[in-house]
Amino acid sequence: MKYTEVKRGLPQRESKVLAVINQKGGVGKSTTVINLSACLGESKKKVLVVDFDPQGNSTSGYGIDKEELEHDIYDVILHGYPLEETICATGVPSVFIVPATIQLATAEIELVTTMARESVLKEVIHKIKDEFDYVIIDCPPSLGLLTINALIAANSLLIPIQCEYYALEGVAKLLESMQMVKKRMNPDLEIFGVVMTMYDSRTTLSKQVVDEVRRYFGKTMFKTMIPRNVKVSEAPSHGMPVTTYARMSKGSLAYMKLAKEVIARG
């Protein structure tokens, strides 16, 4: 069902635009987008997920068949197709998604000749964001033009970091890019929070990584840690968030707790 077929309602407060970002792949970025958005939706928040990663993991993770899509975010940013015409329901009440396909991979090249190419995503999101409590952007694992667009469109960053060796590798470059965008194009951009993923309380490594990240980020790190959990890993293959697939699993409960922290931060 398209968003235009659903009765719209205005959120109760100013919209927060969150870019979920880490230039490293495999850190649980799309998994966090899917499950956090689902938990926020279950908490009576109206959420729009913008899949801005050519891999389209958030799209498939919500059970949307990419082969059946007539239009996606690529058509919006490259050809001016109306954003609201691409928004799809996810199956989770009050959670909607702008899908992505592999076609988005060519956008970085095609955007080069576009006027104000770094602000295209901001322009299209700005027209509709006030209809939602949260707009959550799933960024690609790179610091290219698509990610710069997300940094300019967002007012806050949520950074997932995996509990593994070299967890902070590349984070300095990410923060450098953030500061550049903040200084030149988006003065409101801030780090909203850092969430540790694939945490295993049984291992010394996980605890050491958490301590290292806490020293680096301080109070911006969320208290909730997402455990390494097989149900979280299985849920995307079934096209649903873990709260639907295995509601009482450790991973599901952790994301519910994270959503409460997100809401509490405002």
C-alpha positions in Angstrom: 0.0 0.0 0.0 1.3 3.5 -0.9 1.5 6.2 1.7 -0.8 8.4 -0.4 -3.5 5.8 0.2 -3.1 6.1 4.0 -4.7 8.8 6.1 -2.0 11.2 7.1 -1.6 12.6 10.6 0.7 15.2 11.9 3.2 14.3 14.6 3.0 15.7 18.1 6.4 17.4 18.1 9.1 18.6 15.7 10.5 16.0 13.4 13.9 14.5 14.1 15.9 13.5 11.1 18.4 10.8 12.0 21.1 9.6 9.7 22.3 6.1 10.7 25.8 6.1 9.6 29.1 4.2 9.7 31.5 4.0 6.8 32.4 0.4 7.8 30.1 -2.3 6.5 28.7 -5.1 8.6 28.2 -3.1 11.8 24.5 -3.6 12.0 23.5 -0.3 10.4 20.5 -1.5 8.3 19.5 -3.9 11.1 19.4 -1.0 13.5 17.4 1.1 11.1 14.8 -1.6 10.6 14.4 -2.6 14.2 14.7 0.8 15.8 12.1 2.2 13.4 9.7 -0.7 14.1 10.1 -0.2 17.9 9.5 3.6 17.5 6.4 2.8 15.5 5.1 0.4 18.2 5.7 3.3 20.7 3.1 5.4 18.8 5.7 7.4 16.9 5.2 8.0 13.2 8.4 7.1 11.3 9.7 7.4 7.8 12.6 5.2 6.8 14.6 6.5 3.8 16.7 3.7 2.4 19.6 5.6 0.9 21.9 2.6 0.5 22.2 1.0 -3.0 22.2 -2.4 -1.3 18.6 -1.8 -0.3 18.8 -3.9 2.9 16.2 -1.8 4.8 13.9 -2.2 1.8 14.2 -6.0 1.7 14.4 -6.3 5.4 10.8 -4.9 5.5 9.7 -7.5 3.1 9.4 -5.2 0.0 10.0 -6.9 -3.3 12.4 -4.6 -5.2 11.5 -6.3 -8.5 7.9 -5.0 -8.1 8.8 -1.4 -7.4 7.9 1.1 -10.1 9.8 4.0 -8.4 12.3 4.4 -5.6 14.6 7.0 -4.0 16.7 7.1 -7.2 13.8 8.5 -9.2 13.1 11.1 -6.5 16.6 12.5 -6.4 17.6 12.2 -10.0 14.3 12.7 -11.9 12.2 14.8 -9.5 9.6 12.1 -9.0 7.4 13.0 -6.0 8.7 11.5 -2.8 5.3 10.8 -1.4 4.5 8.7 -4.4 7.3 6.3 -3.5 6.5 5.9 0.2 5.3 2.4 1.1 3.7 0.9 4.2 6.0 -1.6 6.0 3.4 -3.8 7.8 4.3 -2.1 11.1 1.7 0.5 12.1 2.8 4.1 11.5 6.1 3.1 10.0 6.7 3.8 6.3 9.7 3.5 3.9 11.1 5.1 0.8 12.7 2.1 -0.9 16.0 1.8 -2.7 17.3 -0.6 -5.3 20.8 -1.2 -6.8 20.0 1.5 -9.4 20.9 4.1 -6.6 24.6 3.0 -7.1 24.8 5.1 -10.2 23.4 8.2 -8.5 26.8 9.4 -7.2 28.1 9.7 -10.8 24.9 11.2 -12.1 24.6 13.8 -9.3 27.9 15.3 -10.2 26.4 17.5 -12.9 23.3 18.4 -10.7 23.0 21.9 -9.3 23.3 21.9 -5.5 24.1 18.2 -5.7 25.0 17.9 -2.0 21.5 19.1 -0.9 19.2 17.1 -3.1 18.0 14.7 -0.4 17.5 17.6 2.1 15.2 19.4 -0.4 13.0 16.4 -1.0 12.8 15.4 2.7 12.1 18.9 3.8 8.8 18.9 2.0 7.4 16.0 4.0 9.4 15.5 7.2 7.0 17.5 9.4 4.4 14.7 8.8 6.6 12.4 10.9 8.1 12.2 14.4 11.2 10.5 13.0 12.8 10.4 9.6 15.6 7.7 9.7 18.1 7.6 6.8 19.9 4.4 6.1 23.3 5.6 4.8 25.6 3.6 2.5 28.9 2.3 4.0 31.1 5.1 2.5 31.8 8.8 2.7 30.7 9.6 -0.9 28.2 12.0 -2.3 25.2 10.0 -1.1 26.4 10.1 2.5 27.2 13.8 2.3 23.6 14.3 1.1 22.4 12.4 4.2 24.6 14.5 6.5 23.2 17.7 5.1 19.6 16.4 5.3 19.9 15.2 8.9 19.9 17.1 12.1 21.4 14.2 14.1 23.7 11.2 13.6 23.2 7.7 15.1 26.4 5.7 14.8 26.3 1.9 15.2 29.6 0.4 16.2 30.3 -3.4 16.3 32.0 -4.9 19.2 35.1 -6.1 17.4 38.8 -5.3 16.9 39.3 -2.0 15.1 35.8 -0.9 16.1 36.9 2.8 15.9 38.7 2.4 12.6 37.5 5.0 10.2 35.4 6.8 12.8 37.8 9.7 13.0 37.3 10.2 9.2 33.5 10.1 9.7 33.6 12.7 12.4 35.9 14.8 10.3 33.4 14.7 7.5 30.6 15.5 9.9 32.5 18.6 11.2 33.1 19.8 7.6 29.4 19.5 6.8 28.5 21.2 10.1 30.8 24.1 9.5 29.9 24.7 5.8 26.4 23.4 5.2 24.5 22.2 8.2 25.3 24.0 11.5 22.6 22.0 13.3 24.2 18.6 12.8 25.1 16.8 16.0 25.8 13.3 17.2 22.6 12.0 18.7 24.0 8.7 19.9 26.3 5.8 19.5 24.9 2.2 19.8 27.1 -0.9 20.4 26.0 -3.8 18.2 26.8 -7.6 18.3 27.7 -7.3 21.9 28.7 -10.6 23.7 28.9 -10.1 27.5 30.8 -13.4 27.8 33.8 -12.2 26.0 36.6 -9.9 27.2 36.9 -8.4 23.8 33.3 -7.0 23.8 33.9 -5.4 27.2 37.2 -3.9 26.1 35.6 -2.4 22.9 32.7 -0.9 24.9 35.2 0.7 27.3 37.2 2.1 24.4 34.2 3.5 22.7 32.8 5.0 25.9 36.1 6.8 26.5 35.9 8.2 22.9 32.3 9.2 22.8 31.4 9.6 26.5 27.7 10.2 27.3 26.6 10.1 23.7 26.9 6.3 23.9 23.6 4.6 24.6 23.3 2.5 27.7 21.5 -0.2 25.7 23.7 -2.6 23.8 22.4 -4.8 21.1 23.5 -8.4 21.7 24.8 -10.9 19.1 21.5 -12.8 18.5 20.6 -15.3 15.9 17.0 -14.1 15.7 18.2 -10.6 14.8 20.2 -12.2 12.0 17.4 -14.3 10.8 14.6 -11.7 10.7 15.7 -9.9 7.5 15.5 -13.1 5.5 11.8 -13.3 6.5 11.2 -9.7 5.5 10.3 -8.4 9.0 11.8 -6.7 12.0 12.9 -8.9 14.9 10.0 -7.6 17.0 7.6 -9.3 14.6 9.7 -12.3 13.9 10.8 -13.2 17.5 9.3 -10.7 19.8 10.7 -12.1 23.1 14.2 -12.7 21.8 17.1 -10.9 23.4 17.7 -8.9 20.3 14.0 -7.8 20.1 14.0 -6.8 23.8 17.2 -4.8 23.3 15.8 -2.8 20.4 12.7 -2.0 22.4 14.9 -0.7 25.2 17.0 1.3 22.7 13.8 2.9 21.3 12.9 4.1 24.8 16.3 5.7 25.1 15.9 7.4 21.8 12.5 8.8 22.7 13.8 9.9 26.1 16.6 11.9 24.4 14.0 13.9 22.5 
